[in-house]
């Protein structure tokens, strides 16, 4: 009798990837199916590899069901934009498409340092991809089991070091892209080929699960590196980038009630010289490709592979594949992670203006014509725009002579508002209702009014000039990065959240659950009580997250699954 355990069956996603003819499926044929606004069978999943998610307007589900109508199916598209850089001409193109061909008319800046279209109907999909292609953009590999949009510390023209980091972010993005021609064939009417596709890095069935990469320049951890699978921390010498500290295995997603899922910080692997960056990126991806869990998607991400095989074993395999050994980690330190709002002077006497965009939603509101204002700036701006991983936007590369014009337009259309509090600038939410199919509770639509109430609490305790990093997500999937916040709220049901406390200001500590499945009023009461104690008992310069740990309100979380659930 054999002691060998049976191999668990592969998840169905592995079947559909293998049977997809390198991500083609029957998407092209499905585009002509007028009986549904959506995609059938495997194509529902395969369009994700082309940068799209199928969604519907959940606010209208019941009404349409009563009318015997299909849900209002539409697509969300996420653009590939390594480092978040976009030209004014590209901005005008995407803004025009959003106004004319989406249900909501908005451009949504995301925590993945890019933009999304929400509410694109199937007849407009091909035009959308061709419009992006005409602008020099695409949505390849921004979703699905691939390396997604590569993040980079914002404002890379602020210094030579930032410029060099951004160049590496672009190189990594291009190097790890799928090689299949399916995207060009389906959306750009590229010439069809038979069986000549090869995927030397990702493999014929791609990765076991989504994979996220960052390039970050200390001391600003604006990309929240511990939310990502692979991270390159820039190390400089005399202002020049010479190499990277490599950290692997971060991730925030979990499943309510499933203790086999948990957030995890990335582990330090070591230092590499810059010229070895692509070799190590490929080696980490290749190891996860071959060793990741292809049977249980809930445990398929890199963080679970490291927990299963051990950090040292995974690291040794990366070194073997790269043919190079890691050097010891070089000293580095993060001190903050928020965006630097207002004007910052960079190199070559150019200026950069960071604008606060609440929840990243660029739309014309009755009192703030944000979309109109951005278009007006784009028509005169000679530099570029930088989208940040905190859902904000930088007008970058402004000559001194143009500063006054840019600022006047930003103020005219509400893109600059001096009354926005530090607390509002430190708060963030994912999209959630009505479009996200995973949402269990409100997030984006909930946050503005909730922050107003938190601002009142802060003012009552004399904390009006202080801030708490506050994040709300509609589900535990991690898009809003609540599991790296000082106060994290994770949707459990409509109007109810799990409340986590104790993250830190630099984004290097996971918060711990404080209360489960509670209401907004209960959360506000807890914030009132703990913020009041913070105001009266804190040490000099002590953040809220550090205080709740020191005061024993919650225990700190170390980087293990068992500790997270203790």
N, C-alpha and C positions, 0 to 999 in steps of 0.2 A: 504494500500500500504506500503510495507516494505522499510525502509531506508537502509537496509543492502546491502552493495556493493557486487556484484557477485565475487566469488573467481576466479582469473585469472587462465587460464589453465596452467598446468605444461609444462615446456620446453620439447622438444623431448628427450633431454638427460636423463631426469628422466624416461621416458618410456623405453629407451634402457637399462638403468642400472637395472631397475626392471625386465625386461624380459631376462636378460643376464645369469640367473642361476649362480649368484655370479661370474660374470665377465668371464664366459666361452664362452658364445655366441656359434658361430660355427667356432671359430678360428682354432681349430684342423683340421676341414674339409677343411677350406679355404687354409691351407698350401699345400694341394694336388691339388689345382686348378692351372693348368699350363697355362690357357688362359690369365691370367693377372699376372703382377708382384706385384699387390697390394692386398688389402683385400676388401671384398664386404660388402655392407650394414652397419649394426651396428658394424661389426668387425673393420671397419676403426677407430671408436672411442674407442672400447673396448681394442685394443692393447695398448692404452696409459696407462691403468692401469697396464700393464705389462712392462712399461718403454720405450715404443717405439712410435715414430711418423712416419706416412707414408709421404714421401716427393718425390720430383722428381727434377732432375737437370734442373733448369729453363733456363740455358744457352742453353740447347739443345731442348727445347720445339718446337720452330718453325721448326728447321731442321727435327726433328722426325715427326712432323705433315705433312710436305711436303712429307715425305717418307711413309705416311699412317701407321706410327708406334705409339704404345702407348707411352706416356711420359716415360722417364727412371725412373720408380718408384723404390724407395729404402727406406730403413728404417734408422732412426736415433735412437740409443739406448743410454739411460742415466743410468749409474750405480748408485746403492744405496751405499753411502759411507759416513755415518754420521761422521762429523768432518774432512772428507777429508783424512783419513789415509789409506795408501796402502803399502804393503810390496814390496821389490825389486823383489821377485819371482812372485808376482801378476803382477807387472809392465811388466816384461818380457813376461808374457803370453798374456796380452792385446796388447802389442806392436806387438807381432808376429801375432796375429789375425788381427790387423789393416793392417799390411803389406800384408797379404795373402788373406784377405776376405772382404776388403772394396774398394770402388771405388776410394777413395782419399788417402788411405794409412796413414792417420794421426790419432793421438790421440788428441782430443780437450778438454782442461781444461775449465771448465765453471764457471759462476758466482754462481752456486749452489754448489761449492766446491766438484765437482766430475769430471768424464771424460765422454765424449760422443764418440761413434762411428758414423761416417757419411758414408752413402753409402753402407749399407749392403743389398744384394739382398735376396729375399724371400727364395731361396733354402738353404741359409746359416744361416737362423735365428735360427733354432733349435741347430745347432752346436755352435752358438754364446752363447746361454743361457747355454748350457751344459759345454762349456769352462769356463764361469764365475763361474758356480756352482763348477766345479772342482778346481777352485782357491779360493773357499770360498766366492764368491761374488754373487750378484744378481741384478736385476733391478726392484724389486717389489716396486710399489708405488712411482716411481720417476716422474710420470706424471699422469694425470687424477684427478678426484675429491676426493683426499685423502691428508693426510699429507705427504709432499714430503721430499726429502733429508734434514736431520736436519743439519744446519750449526753450527759450533763452532769456536770461535776465534782460529786462526792458531797457530801452534807451541805449542801444549799443553804440551810438555815435558820441556818447558822452566822453569816451576815452578810447585810446588805441586798444586797450585791453578788451573793452566791450565790443569793438569792431571785430577783433580777432575771434572772440567767443561766438559772435553771430555767424561768422564765416564757417566755423566748425559745426554749428547747428544746421546750417544749410547742407554741408557735406554729409553729415550723418543722415539727415532726412533723405537725401538722394540715394545714398549708398544702401539704405535698408528698404527702399521702395519695392513693391512687387514688380516683377519683370513682365508679367502677362500683358498682352496687347488688348485684353478684353475691354478696358475702359475706352480706348480709342475706337475700337470696332463698333461698340454699341452706341456711344454718345457722340462721337466725332465723325462717324461714317468712314472710319479708317478701313483700309483693305483687309479683308478677312484672311486668316491663315488657318492651316489645319492643325498639325500636332508639333509645331516647332517651339512652343513655349517652354521655357526652363525657369525654375525658381531656385537658383544656387544657394541663396541665403535663407529664404523663408520655407523652402520645401514645397512639394506638390500639394500638401494639405495645410500649408501655412502654419501659424503658431497655434498652440493649444488655446490661447486666450489673448485678449488685447494686451498690448505692450506699450509702455509710455517712457519717453526719454527726455531728459533736460540737460541744458548747459547753463551753469549758474556761476555768477561772479560774486564772491564774498565782498563785503559783509552783508549784502542784501539778498535774503532768501525769498525773493518775490515770486519764484516759481513753485514754492513749497516742495522742495526736492523729495521729501519723505513720502509723498503721495505717488511716486513714480518708480518704475521697474529698474531703470538705468539712469545714472546721474554722473555728469562730468563737472566737477568743481574746479574752476579755473585757478591755476597757481601761476603767479607772475614773478618776474625778476627784472628789476629796473623798468617797470611799466610795460613789459612785454610778456605775453602769454608763453610759458615754456612747457606746460604740461597740465595734467588733471589728476586730482584725486577721484577715484572711481567708487561709487556707492551703488549697491545693487539690492533689489528686493523690497522696495517700498510699495505700499498700496493701502487704500483706505476702505474699499468696499467690504461689506459683510452682509449677512442675512439675519433678519430678526429671528431669534429663537434657535439659531444654529451655532453652537459653540465651536464647530469646526471651521468657522469663518471669523475673521477678525482683522482689524487694521494692524499694519506692521510698518515700523520704520525701516529705511534702507540700511544695509550693513556696509561698513567700510571694507573694501577689498585691497586698496593700495594706490600708489601713485604710478602714473605712466607719463612718458615723454609725449608731447603733442603729436609727433609724427606717427605714433602707434595707435592713435585714437580710433581709426576705422577698423583696424585689426581687432582691437578689443571689443568694440561695439558688435562686430560680426560674431566674435567668439561667445559673447554673453547671449546674444540672440540665438545662436546655433545650439548652445547648451540647453537653453530653455525650450527651444524647438524639439530637441530630442529627449529631454528628461521630464518635461512638463506633463501634468496629468491630463490625458485625453479621454478619460472615462467619466470624470466628475467635473463639470465646468465650474462648479462653486469652489473647487480647490485646484484650479488649473493655472492660476497666475504664478508669476515668478516667486512671490513671497512664500507660497506654499511649497514650491520645489525646494527652496533653501531650507525651510523648516523640516522637510522630509529627509533630504540627503545630507544636510549639514552645510554650513557656510564654507568650511575649509575644503570639503569635497567639491563643492560647486566651483569655488575659486581655483582649485588645482586643475579642474577640467578646462576652465577658461584659459588659464596659462598654457596648458598643453595645446589647445587649439590655436591660440595666438602665436605660440612659439616664443613667448617672452614672459618673463617673471614680473610680477608687480614689485615695485619698490615700496619701502615703508611710507605710510601716509605723511604728507607734508603738513605743517601747521596751517590751520584755517579756522575762521570763526565767523559765525553769523550773529548779527546784533538786532536785526529787524527784518520785516518782509513786506510792509505796505508800500504803495507807490508814493513817489515824491511829487506831491501836487504843486502846481504853479510853475514858474519859470526856473529852469536850470541852465547855466551856461556850460557848453561843451567845448570841444576842440574846434579849431579854425574859426573862433569867434562866432559860432552858431549857437542858437538858443533852442530850448525844447520846453514845450508847455504841456504839462500833464493835466488832463481834464477828468473830473470825477463824473462817471456815468453810472447812475444808480442801477444796480443789477445788470448793467451792460446793455440795456434796452434803448436803442436809438430810434426815437419815434417823435412825431410832433404832438406834444401835449398842449392843452389850452393855455397853460402859463409858461411853457418852455418848448420852443420850436427846435428841438435838438437836431432832427434830421435836416431841416432847412438850413440851420446854422452850420452843420458839418458840410453841406453841399456848398454853401457860400465860401467857407474857408477853403475847401478843395479847389474852387475855381481860381483862387489867387495864390495858393500856397505853392512854393517852388521846391520844397523838401519832400518829406514823406510822412506817413502816419505810422505809429507804432501801437499795436494793440497789446495790452498787458494781460498777464495771467490772473489779474484781479478785476477783470472786466472793465478796465478804464482805457483811455486813449491818449496818446502823446502826439501832439503836433510837433514834429521833429525837424531840425535843420532850418531854423528860421533865422535869416540875417537880422542884425540889429535894426536895420532900417524898416523891417516889416513887422516888428514886434507890436507896435501900437495898433496897426490895422488888424492883425490877427486877434489881439486881445479885445479890441472893440467889437468885433463880430462875435466872439465867444460870449461876451457879456450881453450883447444885444439879444441873443437867442437863448440865453439861460444855460450855456455850457460852462460858464463861470458864475458861481453863486457864493459870495463871501459868507453867507449865513449858514452854509452847510457845516454841521458839527463834526468834530473829530470822530465821534461815535458812529455817525452815519458813514463816514469814509472808511471806517474799520469794519463795516458790516457787509455781508455778501450772501446771496442765495442762488440756488440753481433754478431752472425754469419751472419744473413741476407742472401743476395744472395750468391751463387746460390741455396742453399738447402732449406731455410726457406720459407714455403708457405705464411707466413704473411708479408714478407718483401715488403716494398714500395720503399725503397732506399737502396743503399749500406751502409755497416757499416764496417765489418771486412776487406774487401778488400780495402776500402776507407781510413781507418784510418792511416796506416803508412805514406803515402804520405802527407796526410793532416797535420799530426803532424810535419813533416819536415818543412812545410810552417809556422806552428805556432812557431816552434823553431826559424826560421828566424826572425819572428816578435819579439819574446821575446829577442833575441840577439840584435836586433836593438835598443831596449829600455833599454838595460843594465840589462835584467832580465834572463840571461842565467842560473843562478844558482837557479832560482825560478821555481815554477810550479803552474799551474791552474788545478784543478780536471776537466778533460774534458772527456765526454762520448758521444758516438754516438750509436743510435739504428736505425734499419731499419724500425721500426713501433712503435706505441705507447703502445705496450704490456708490456714493462718495463724490458725485460731481461737484458739489459745492464745498468740498473739503472741510466739512464740519468736524471731522475727526482729527484736525490739527488746530482747532480753535480754542480760545480760552473759555468761551461758552459755545457749545455745539448743540444744535437742536436737530434731531433726525426724525422725520415723519413716521408715525406709527399708524395713524388713522386720521380721518378728517377731523381737524381741530385738536389733535393730540400728538405729542412728541415725546421721544426719549431725550432727556436732558443730560448733557455731558459737561463736566467742569474740569479745569486744571491744565489745559494746554499752555504753552508758553509763547512769549512775544516773538521769538525767532523761528517758531515752527519746528521745533525739535523734540516736542513731547506730546504724546497722545493723551487726550483727556479721558477721564473715567466717568462711567455712568453714575449720575447722582440720583435721578428719579426716573422711573419708567412710566410711559403712557399717561402723561399729565397734560393739563389744559394750559392755554395761554395765561389765564389768570394765576394759576399755580406757579408757572414759570416766572412771571413778573414778581410775584411775592418772594420767590427765592432770590431773584436778582436784587430786589430791594433790600432784603435782609443781609445778603453777602456783600453787596456793594457798600452798605452802611458800615459793616464791620471793616471792610477794606479801607474806607475813608478815615476811620478812627484809629485803626491799629497797624496800618502798613508802615514798613520801613521806607526810608528815603528812596525814591525811584522804583519802588517795588510794584510790579505789575499785578493785575488782578489774578492771573493764572498762578503766579508764584505765591501770592498771598494765600489763596485757598488751599494750596499744598502745605505751606508752612503752618497755617492755622489748624491743620488737621481736618478741614472740611471734607476733603477727599484725599485718598492716598495717591501718590504718583504711580503712573503706569510705566513699567519697564518693557523692553521689547520682547515680550513672550505672550503666547496665546493664553497660557494658564493664568498669568498675572492679570491680563485684561479682564478676565471673567471672575477673578477672586473678589 
